[in-house]
Amino acid sequence: MESNKHALILTGELLAGFEAAAVWKAVAEHFRIESARLDSEVLARVPMTLKESDDLADLERRAAALLAMGAQCEVHPSSGGSYFVLLENVPRGPLPRSYIDQRIRSGAWPAGLKAAPPGSSEWRVLPPLAAGVPPAPLAAAAIPAAAESDTVAAKIARVADGIASRKEAVLPLPAGEAIHAGFWRRCAANLIDNLILAIPTTIILMIPILGFFVYIGGRWAYFALMESSPAQATLGKRAMGIIATDGKGQRLNLGQASGRYFAGAISCITLYIGYALAGWTTRKQALHDLIADTCVVFETVRPGQPLPTVRPRMPWYGWAANCLLLAVFPIAILAAIALPAYQQYTVRAKVATAMLDADAAKLAVAEAVAAQDGCQAQFTASTNPLVASIRISGEAPDCVVTLLFAADSGTPGMIRGQAVEWQYSDAAVWTCSSAIESKYLPTSCR
């Protein structure tokens, strides 16, 4: 029965208009092998079969991907067997008989070309084909099994088999601007996610105690369930055209997605430096990505598909989100500094107005002591709503004036229900004391 198998052949030639360095770099990244190995073990031995299969459509898709990079390749039937050929005394292949015959007929290769089947070290001239007669495979010479693994042909075959299986082996994703999403794109996606969660988060946190646990569980469900779903992305990531994968570009399971989410806490407690690592690492991984062995890549990166070579442009709303973040962040810092200072100023101003009434009481006491009338001076009671009472006590000349702040909700919490006390002495000097923080008191009481 005739074989339906075909072979994908890398010829080693370039399409017109392509530069060799760029083409072979792209091919190395496509097959996820080092450029040095591609040069020494593949390009030095081309043409060679990269993959043999009875799935012609799959081979044609692979050929189209290589052609798009500028690497010349061909698909040929595998009938007639595969051979290594000697060109300029260098073994090349393996190659299907149909490709070898085509090159000989075109005059590109000599008619007396020597060939050997895989596993053989005996090079013989291929017999010419008779019209209408299918090619008969060249018999392999009997050689010791131990020597077979050491033949140059066998070594080349192992390299070719290794390249052909790269897509199935699932190797780690390489670095690349067209593969991994950068810091600003991820930042915009995270901001969109947090804006989406802002309203439900506010409502949930209004529930005492239970709300906190619902908040933690809800955020976990949002991120972990969405990133392990077929979409592989939260709403923010989908808006920015990016997805979460494991280190090999595969879909995350729920456990991996959960590990990535909780590892994000470490990126937070490092003052967000863990998130900033996404702008520095070769595969744009934040600290929690490095811990969980995950990546955030463009949505065009899919298992079994050629890796993209063109980086998508940032959507306009991504830049808008980042500009909003850049505006909010410094404003939040300024607010964190300014609001406490302003609050301190307003409380100190209110305390200062209450002190005016206390000063009137102190003046009355000083006059009474000077007139030898004792400490029980007469003065007008305070009308300030912040003042609960002003009381005079003690024996002259050691009189005491005590100002008590009101305990109602209209009084700032820092001074609510607190007292300030002034002690008079025979030297006509007042000494102030209070349990209120000194930053809210006038200079004379600090």
N, C-alpha and C positions, 0 to 999 in steps of 0.2 A: 504494500500500500504506500502511495506517495506521501512524503512528509509535507505537512502544511506549515512547518516552521519557517520563520524568517529571521534574519539577523540585522541588527542595527550596527552600522560600521562608522567609526570615526576615522576620516581620511587623513586628518592632520593639516588640511588645507583651510584657507580662510575665504570667506565671501568678499567680493569687491567692496571697498570702502570701509573695511574694519581694520583696526590696529591689533597686532598680535598680542601685545601685553594686556590690553583690556579684554580681549576675547578669552584668553586662556585663564585670566584671573576669574572671569565670570563663570567659566566652565568648572574651575576648581571649586568655587563656592556652590555651584549647582549640585555637584556630586559630593560636596562636603569633605573634600580631601585637601591636603596641603598643596600649595602651588609647586613647591620643590619636588614633591613626589609625582605630581602630574607631569612635570618636565622630564624627570629622570626615568620614570618607569612607564610612562604612557606615550608622551610626545616623541620620545626617542625611539619608539617601536611601532608607531602608526604606519600604515592603517591597521586597525584591529577591530574585532567585534566587541562591542560594549555589552550587548544583551541579545540573547536568542530566545524567541518565544513564538507560540502559535497564535498569540493575540496581536494581529497585525495592526489594529487600531491603536493599541497601546504603544507599539514601536513607532508608529507614525506621529503620535503626540510627542514622544520623547525626541524624535528627530526634529519636529517643528520647534521645540524649545531650544535645541542646540543651534538650529539655523537662525533663530531670532537673536542669538548671541553673536553670530558671525562665524560659527564653526561649521565647516562643510561636513555633511554626513549623508549616508545613503542606506536604504533598506533593500536587502536582496533575499531571494529564496535560499533556504539552507540545504536544498536537495543536492546530492553529490558529495556531501561531507564537508568538513572544515579542515583547513591546512594552515601550517605556518610556511612562509616563503622566505627565501634568502634574497635580499636586495642589497647590493653593495656589501655583501658578506655580513649583513645584519639580519637576524631573524625578525620577522614581522608577522603579526596575526594574533590569534587565529582568524581566518577569513573563509567565507563560504566559497565553494568551487565556482559558483556563478559569477562572483565578483572577480576572482582571479582570471577566469576565462575572458570576461569583459575587458579587463586591463590588457591582456595579451592581444586580443583581437584589435584593440584600438592602437596598438603599438607602443603603449606606455611602458609595458614590461616585455622583456625578451621571450621568445617562444621556448627557449631552452631553460626557462626558469625552474629552479629546483625547489621542491616542497617536501614537507614531512607532516604526517598526521600527528595530532596531539599525543604525547607519550613516546614518540619515536625520536631517535637521534640520527637516523639514516636519511640523508637528503637525496631525493631522486627527481629526475625530470618528469613532470606530469605528462602522461600520454595525450596526444591530441584527440579531440572529440570527433567522432564520425557523425555525419548528418542524421538527425532523428534518433540518435542513440543516447540515452541518458548517461552521464558520466559515472564510471565505476570508481568507488572509493579506492584510494591507494592503500594497500595493506600496510599495517604498522609492523615494523621489524620487531622481532622478539628481543627484548632487552631486559636486563635484571630489574626487578621491582625497585631495588634500593637506588639504582641509578636514575630512574625515571623522574624522581622529585628534584634531581639536580640538573636536568637539562635546561638550557636556556628557554626552549619552547615552553616547558612546563612552568617556569617562573613567570613568563609573560602571560600564560593562561591564567595563573593565579591572580595576577594583577587585574586582568580583564574581568575575571569573575568577581573580584572584590569591588570594582567600579560598578558593575551591573547590579550588584546587590546593595549598593549604598542607599537607595531609596527605601528598600525594604528593611534595612538594618536600623533605621531611625537613629541617626546620630544627633548630638547636641546642635542647636541652632548656631550658625556662625554669627559673628558680628557683622553689622551692615546698616548703613543709614536708611536703606530701603526696606529693611526688615523690622527693626526695633523702633518703637515710638519713643520720642525724646521727652525731656523733662517738661517743657511747656505744654505739649499736647496732653500729657498725663495730668498736669496741673489743672488745665481747663476742664478735663473730664471729671476730675475729683471735685472741682468747684460746682459743676453742674449737678453732680450727685448730691452734694451737700445742700444745694438750693432746693432740690426736689424733696429732700428729707427734712428741711427746716421746719415747715409747718407741723407735720405729724410729730416731730421730735419735741417741739414746744408744748403741744397738747399732752403728749405722754408724760413728760417730765413734771407736769402739774399734779400728777397722781403721787402722793407721798409714798416713799420706799418702793412700792411695787412698780411705780413708773420707771425707776432707774433700771430694774431688771428687764422690764419690757423693752426699754430703750436699747440695752445691750443686745438682747436677743433679736430685736427688729433689725438693727444695723447688720448683725451677723447674717441674718436671713437674706437681707437685700443684697449684700456683696457676695456671700458664699454661694447662695442658690443661683444667682444670675451668672456668676463667672463659671459655674460648673454646668450650666444649661447648654443646649445646642448653640445658643447665640454666643456663649463664652464672654459675655460682657454685660456690665451694668448699663443703665440708660445713658449715663454720661459718657462711658466708653463707646457705646454704639453711636452716639451723636458725633464723636470725634473719629470714628472709623477705626477703632483699635479693639483688640481682644486680649484676654489673659490666657496664657498657655503654660505648660511645663517647660523645662529647659530644652526639650527636644521638639517643641512646637506642637505637642499633642494637647488634646482637650483635657482640662483639669477634672478630676473627680471631686466629690463633695469634701472628702477628707483633705485633699490638697488645697482646695479653695478655702476651707476653714483654717488650715494651718497658715496660709498666706494672710488671711484677715487678722488673726490674732497676733501674728508676727509684726503686723503693722503697729502694734502698741510700742514695740521697741523703737521703731522709726520715730514715734511721737516723743518718747521720753528722752531721746537724744537731741531734744530741742529742734526736731524736724530735720536734723542733718541727715538722718537715715533716708528721708524722702529726697533730699538734695543729691544723694549719690546717683540718682537716675540721670543726672546731667554729666557725670564723670566716668562711670564704668563703661567698659567696651560694649556691653550688650544692653546699656541703658537700664540696668537693674537697680532698684532701690534696695535698702538694707533688708526689708522683709522679703523681697524677691530672692536675694542671695541666700537668706535663711531657708526659704521654702523651695528653692530651685525652680523658680517660675520666671516668666518673661511677659512683657506687655509688647505685643507686636501689631503690625497693621493687619487689618482683616483679610488682606489678600494672601497672607501666609497660612497655607492649609496643608495638612499631611498629604503626602503623595503628589503634590503639585510643585512645579518649579518655583524656586524662590524669586520674589519680585526683584527687579533691578532698578525701578524708578520709585523715588520717594513721593508719596502723595502730598499735595499742598495742604497747609493748615487752613481749615474753614474760617471764614471771616468771624463767625461767632466764637471761635476758639480764641482768636486774638482779643475780641471784645471781653470775653470772660477773664482773660489774663490781665487786661488793662484794669478791669474792675477790681481784681484781686490786688494788683499793685497799688491801686488807689486806697482800698480799704485797709490794707495792712499797715501802712504808716499812720493813717488816721486812727486806727485802733491803738497803736503804740502811743500816739500823742494823747488820745483820750484816757488811756490807762495812767498816764502821768498827770494830765491836767485835771481830770475829774476829782481825784482825791485832794489835790492842792486847792481846787476851787471849793470843795466841801469844807476843808479845814478853814479856809478864809471866811466862809459864810458863818460857820459856828463861832469862830473867834469874834466876828463882828457882832453877833447876837450877845455873846458874853460881855463884850465891851459896853453895849447899851444897858445891860443889867447892872454893870459896875457903877454907872452914873448914880443910880439910886443908893447904892452902897456907899459911894463917896459922900453923899449928903448925910447919911447916918454917921459916918466917921467924923465928918466936920462937926456935927451936933455934939457927939461924944467928946471931942477934943475941947470944944467950948465949955461944956458942962464940967469937965475935969478941971479946966483952968479956973472956973468960977467956984470950984470946990462944992459943986452940986452932986458929986458922985457920977455913976455911970448911966443913970436913967434919964437920958436926954430925951427931949421931945423933937420929933421930926415927922414929915409927911410920909405916909406909907406908900410903897411902890404901886404904880398902876401898870407896870410892864407885865404882859401876860406870861412871860417866861419865869417871872419871880413868884414863888409860892409865899415867901415871907422873908422879912429882914428882922432879926432878933438881936437885942442888946442885952448882955449879961456881964457878970463879974463884979469885982469890987475895985473902986478907984485906987490907984490909977490904972490897975490891970483890967481895963474894960475889954470886952470881946464883942465884935460885930459879926454876926453869922448870916450869910445870904444863902437861902435854900431855893434851888430851881424847881419849877413845877414838874410834876410827874406825869402830866398828860401827854397825848400823842403829838401835840403841837410843839413840844420841846425836843430839840435834837437828841438822839439817843446817847451821845457822848456825855451830855451834861444832865440828862433827865434824872430828877430826884437827888442830884449831887449838891454838895454845899461848899461854899468858900468862906473861910474864917480869917478875921483880922484881929490880932492881939495888940492892944495899946500898951505902952510902957511909960514909966515916969520920965523917960528921956524924950517924950513926945514923938516916938517912932512907932509906926505900925508894922507888924510882921504878918505876912500872908501865908496861909497853908490851905491845901485842898487835895482831895483824892482824884480830881479831874486831871487828865493828861496835860502836861505843861504847855503843849503846842496850842491848846485852845484857850489858855489864860493870858492876861496881859503881862507885859514884861515885869511889872512890879511883883507878880505872884509866882514867877518861875524860879 
